[in-house]
Amino acid sequence: MEEKKVTNSKVIVVQFVNDAEEETRYFNAYDEYHCGDFVVVETAGGLYVGEVVRTDVSDDIITGYEVIDRVDTTGWRTRQKARNQRAEIKKTIEAKIASRKDEALYKLMAKDDPEIAAMLKQYLALGEIL
């Protein structure tokens, strides 16, 4: 594993994931971080995951804790996007099926019933009324 060169730190603000109180804390950051990045941070209570919410913090803030590293969410974001796309496609398919199922049922029933067949012919001739 490549060792990172120690440089001056910058203070950033992190909000812990799943924190109902939406409390933010200050952490020393030795790498470049951006708002929206997920990070693992060191605290008195152990390690926590949080989201970077500010990077423009005054230099006079002192903190004894630091950001350990960025959490790579690329795979998760890709899976979430695919899940959302799949749900949208399913919704579109189901809407198309719903709009055509009655007509398909009528056609199926018309095969065995001449009276339904005659009414279906009239129904289809009228077309869709908007």
GUVOMAR-959677 format. One line per 4 residues: number of its first residue (from 1); for each residue x, z, y of N, C-alpha, C. Coordinates in Angstrom, 1 decimal, decimal comma. Atoms other than C-alpha are relative to their C-alpha. Layout:
BEGIN
NUM = X/Z/Y/X/Z/Y/X/Z/Y | ...
This chain:
BEGIN
1 = 0,8/0,0/-1,2/0,0/0,0/0,0/0,9/0,0/1,2 | -0,8/0,1/-1,2/1,4/-1,0/3,4/-0,3/1,2/0,9 | 0,2/-1,1/-0,9/1,9/1,9/5,8/-0,2/-0,5/1,4 | 0,3/0,4/-1,3/0,4/1,6/9,2/0,9/0,7/1,0
5 = -0,9/-0,5/-1,1/2,6/2,1/12,3/-0,8/0,9/0,8 | 0,7/-1,0/-0,8/1,6/5,2/14,2/0,2/-0,3/1,5 | 0,0/0,3/-1,4/0,7/4,4/17,8/-0,9/1,0/0,7 | 0,9/-0,9/-0,8/-1,1/6,1/20,6/-1,4/-0,2/-0,4
9 = 1,4/0,1/0,4/-4,7/6,9/19,8/-0,8/-0,2/1,2 | 1,1/0,2/-1,0/-7,8/6,1/21,7/-1,2/0,8/-0,5 | 1,1/-0,7/0,4/-10,9/8,2/21,6/-1,2/-0,9/0,0 | 1,2/0,7/0,2/-14,1/6,7/20,3/-1,1/1,0/-0,3
13 = 1,1/-0,9/0,3/-17,6/8,1/19,8/-0,7/-0,6/-1,2 | 0,6/0,3/1,2/-19,2/8,1/16,4/-1,3/0,8/-0,3 | 1,2/-0,7/0,3/-22,7/8,9/15,3/-0,1/-0,1/-1,6 | 0,0/-0,1/1,4/-23,0/10,1/11,7/-1,3/-0,8/-0,6
17 = 1,0/0,7/0,7/-25,1/8,0/9,3/-1,0/1,0/-0,5 | 1,1/-0,9/0,4/-28,5/9,6/8,5/-0,1/1,3/0,7 | 0,0/-1,2/-0,8/-28,1/12,2/11,2/-1,4/0,0/0,8 | 1,3/0,0/-0,7/-31,7/13,0/12,2/0,1/0,4/1,5
21 = -0,2/-0,4/-1,4/-30,5/14,6/15,4/0,7/-1,0/0,9 | -0,8/1,1/-0,7/-28,5/11,5/16,3/1,1/0,6/0,9 | -1,0/-0,6/-0,7/-25,7/13,7/17,4/1,3/-0,9/-0,1 | -1,3/0,8/0,0/-22,4/12,0/18,4/1,2/0,9/0,1
25 = -1,2/-0,8/-0,1/-18,9/13,2/18,1/1,2/-0,9/0,4 | -1,2/0,7/-0,4/-15,5/12,2/19,5/1,1/0,0/-1,1 | -1,0/0,1/1,0/-12,7/11,0/17,2/1,2/-0,8/0,6 | -1,2/0,8/-0,3/-9,1/9,8/17,7/0,0/-1,2/-0,9
29 = 0,0/1,2/0,7/-8,8/6,2/16,7/1,4/-0,7/0,2 | -1,4/0,6/0,0/-5,4/4,6/15,8/0,0/-1,5/-0,1 | 0,2/1,5/0,1/-6,8/1,1/15,2/-1,0/-0,4/1,0 | 1,0/0,6/-0,8/-9,1/-1,2/17,1/-1,3/0,1/-0,7
33 = 1,4/-0,1/0,5/-12,8/-0,4/16,6/-0,9/-0,5/1,0 | 1,0/0,5/-0,9/-15,9/-1,9/18,0/-1,3/0,6/-0,3 | 1,3/-0,6/0,2/-19,4/-0,7/18,5/-0,7/-0,7/-1,2 | 0,7/0,6/1,1/-21,4/-1,2/15,3/0,9/0,1/-1,3
37 = -0,8/-0,2/1,2/-18,4/-0,7/13,0/-0,3/1,3/-0,7 | 0,2/-1,2/0,8/-18,9/1,8/10,2/1,4/0,6/-0,3 | -1,3/-0,6/0,2/-16,1/4,3/9,8/-0,1/1,3/-0,8 | -0,1/-1,4/0,7/-15,0/7,3/7,6/0,8/0,8/1,0
41 = -0,6/-0,9/-0,9/-14,1/10,2/9,8/0,3/1,4/-0,7 | -0,4/-1,3/0,5/-12,4/13,5/9,2/-0,7/1,1/0,9 | 0,6/-1,1/-0,8/-14,3/16,7/10,3/0,3/1,3/-0,6 | -0,2/-1,3/0,5/-14,1/20,4/9,8/-0,7/0,2/-1,4
45 = 0,8/-0,1/1,2/-16,8/19,9/7,1/0,4/-1,0/-1,1 | -0,4/1,0/1,0/-15,0/17,2/5,2/-0,1/-1,4/0,6 | 0,1/1,4/-0,4/-15,3/13,4/5,3/-1,5/-0,5/0,2 | 1,3/0,5/-0,3/-18,3/11,7/6,8/0,0/-1,5/0,4
49 = 0,1/1,4/-0,4/-19,5/8,1/7,4/-0,8/0,0/1,3 | 0,8/0,1/-1,3/-20,6/7,2/10,9/0,2/-1,4/0,5 | 0,0/1,3/-0,7/-21,2/4,2/13,2/0,6/0,2/1,4 | -0,6/0,0/-1,4/-19,0/3,6/16,3/-1,1/-0,4/1,0
53 = 1,1/0,3/-1,0/-21,4/3,8/19,3/0,6/-0,2/1,4 | -0,6/0,2/-1,3/-18,9/3,9/22,2/1,5/-0,1/-0,3 | -1,5/0,1/0,0/-15,3/2,8/22,7/0,6/0,1/1,3 | -0,5/0,0/-1,4/-15,0/3,1/26,4/0,0/1,5/0,5
57 = 0,0/-1,5/-0,2/-14,3/6,9/26,4/1,2/0,3/0,9 | -1,0/-0,4/-1,0/-12,3/8,6/29,2/1,2/0,6/-0,8 | -1,2/-0,4/0,6/-8,7/9,4/28,3/0,2/1,5/0,0 | -0,2/-1,5/-0,1/-9,1/13,1/29,2/-0,7/0,8/-1,0
61 = 0,7/-0,7/1,1/-11,2/13,9/26,2/1,0/0,3/-1,2 | -0,9/-0,4/1,1/-9,3/15,9/23,5/-0,8/0,3/-1,2 | 0,7/-0,3/1,3/-10,3/15,9/19,9/1,0/0,2/-1,1 | -1,0/-0,3/1,1/-8,6/17,3/16,8/-0,3/-0,8/-1,3
65 = 0,3/0,7/1,2/-10,2/14,9/14,4/0,2/-1,5/0,2 | -0,3/1,5/-0,1/-9,6/11,2/13,6/-0,8/-0,8/-0,9 | 0,6/1,0/0,9/-11,1/8,1/12,2/1,0/-0,3/-1,1 | -0,9/0,3/1,1/-9,6/7,5/8,7/0,1/-1,5/-0,2
69 = 0,0/1,4/0,2/-10,6/3,9/8,3/-1,4/-0,6/0,2 | 1,3/0,8/-0,1/-13,3/1,2/8,7/-0,5/-0,1/-1,4 | 0,7/0,3/1,3/-15,9/0,8/6,0/-0,4/-1,5/0,0 | 0,3/1,4/0,1/-16,2/-2,8/4,9/-1,4/-0,2/-0,5
73 = 1,4/0,1/0,4/-19,9/-3,6/4,9/-0,4/-1,5/-0,2 | 0,2/1,5/0,2/-19,5/-7,4/4,4/-0,9/-0,3/-1,2 | 0,8/0,2/1,2/-20,8/-7,4/0,8/-1,4/0,5/0,1 | 1,3/-0,5/-0,2/-23,7/-5,2/1,6/-0,8/-0,8/1,0
77 = 0,7/0,8/-1,0/-24,7/-7,2/4,7/-0,4/-1,4/-0,7 | 0,3/1,2/0,7/-24,5/-10,4/2,5/-1,2/0,2/-0,9 | 1,0/-0,3/0,9/-26,7/-8,8/-0,1/-1,4/0,2/0,7 | 1,2/-0,3/-0,8/-29,2/-7,6/2,5/-0,6/-1,3/0,6
81 = 0,4/1,3/-0,5/-29,4/-11,1/4,1/-0,7/-0,8/-1,2 | 0,5/0,7/1,2/-30,0/-12,6/0,6/-1,4/0,6/-0,4 | 1,2/-0,7/0,3/-32,7/-10,0/-0,1/-1,1/-0,4/0,9 | 1,0/0,4/-1,0/-34,5/-10,8/3,1/-0,4/-1,4/-0,1
85 = 0,3/1,4/0,2/-34,3/-14,5/2,5/-0,9/-0,2/-1,2 | 0,7/0,1/1,3/-35,6/-14,1/-1,0/-1,5/0,5/0,3 | 1,3/-0,5/-0,3/-38,5/-12,0/0,3/-0,9/-1,0/0,9 | 0,7/1,0/-0,9/-39,4/-14,6/3,0/-0,4/-1,2/-0,9
89 = 0,3/1,1/0,9/-39,3/-17,4/0,3/-1,2/0,4/-0,9 | 1,1/-0,4/0,9/-41,5/-15,4/-2,0/-1,3/0,1/0,8 | 1,2/-0,1/-0,8/-44,0/-14,7/0,8/-0,6/-1,4/0,3 | 0,5/1,4/-0,2/-44,2/-18,5/1,6/-0,6/-0,6/-1,3
93 = 0,5/0,5/1,3/-44,6/-19,4/-2,1/-1,4/0,6/-0,3 | 1,3/-0,7/0,3/-47,4/-16,8/-2,5/-1,1/-0,5/0,9 | 1,0/0,5/-0,9/-49,2/-18,1/0,6/-0,4/-1,3/-0,4 | 0,4/1,3/0,5/-49,1/-21,6/-0,7/-0,8/0,1/-1,3
97 = 0,8/-0,2/1,2/-50,3/-20,5/-4,1/-1,4/0,5/0,3 | 1,3/-0,5/-0,3/-53,1/-18,5/-2,6/-0,9/-1,1/0,7 | 0,8/1,1/-0,6/-54,2/-21,5/-0,5/-0,5/-1,1/-0,9 | 0,3/1,1/0,9/-54,3/-23,8/-3,5/-0,7/0,5/-1,3
101 = 0,5/-0,5/1,3/-55,5/-21,5/-6,3/-1,5/-0,2/-0,2 | 1,4/0,3/0,2/-59,2/-21,8/-5,6/-0,3/-1,4/-0,3 | 0,2/1,5/0,2/-59,0/-25,6/-5,5/0,4/-0,3/-1,5 | -0,5/0,2/1,4/-57,0/-25,5/-8,8/-1,0/0,5/-1,0
105 = 1,0/-0,5/0,9/-59,6/-23,3/-10,4/-1,2/-0,8/0,0 | 1,2/0,9/-0,1/-62,4/-25,5/-9,2/0,2/-1,3/-0,9 | -0,3/1,2/0,8/-60,7/-28,5/-10,8/0,0/0,2/-1,5 | -0,1/-0,4/1,4/-60,1/-26,7/-14,0/-1,4/0,2/-0,6
109 = 1,4/-0,3/0,4/-63,8/-25,6/-14,2/-0,8/-1,3/0,0 | 0,8/1,2/-0,1/-65,0/-29,1/-13,2/0,3/-0,9/-1,3 | -0,3/0,8/1,2/-63,4/-30,6/-16,4/-1,1/0,3/-1,1 | 1,0/-0,3/1,0/-66,0/-28,8/-18,5/-1,4/0,1/0,5
113 = 1,3/-0,2/-0,6/-68,9/-28,7/-16,1/-0,3/-1,1/1,0 | 0,2/1,2/-0,9/-70,3/-32,0/-14,6/-0,7/0,5/1,3 | 0,7/-0,5/-1,3/-72,4/-30,0/-12,0/1,1/0,5/0,9 | -1,1/-0,4/-0,9/-69,2/-28,3/-10,7/0,8/-1,2/0,4
117 = -0,8/1,2/-0,3/-67,4/-31,6/-10,9/-0,6/-0,8/1,2 | 0,7/0,7/-1,1/-70,0/-33,2/-8,6/0,1/0,7/1,3 | -0,2/-0,8/-1,2/-69,9/-30,3/-6,1/1,4/-0,1/0,5 | -1,4/0,1/-0,4/-66,1/-30,4/-6,1/0,3/-1,3/0,7
121 = -0,2/1,3/-0,6/-66,2/-34,1/-5,3/-0,5/0,0/1,4 | 0,6/-0,1/-1,3/-68,4/-33,4/-2,3/0,9/0,9/0,9 | -0,9/-1,0/-0,7/-66,2/-30,4/-1,3/1,3/-0,6/0,5 | -1,2/0,6/-0,3/-63,0/-32,4/-1,4/-0,2/-1,1/1,0
125 = 0,3/1,1/-1,0/-64,6/-35,3/0,5/-0,1/0,5/1,4 | 0,2/-0,6/-1,3/-65,4/-33,0/3,4/1,4/0,4/0,6 | -1,3/-0,4/-0,5/-61,7/-32,1/3,7/0,0/1,4/0,6 | -0,2/-1,4/-0,5/-60,3/-29,0/5,3/-0,6/0,0/1,5
129 = 0,6/-0,1/-1,4/-62,3/-27,9/8,4/0,9/1,1/0,7 | -0,9/-0,9/-0,7/-60,0/-26,3/10,9/-0,8/0,8/1,1
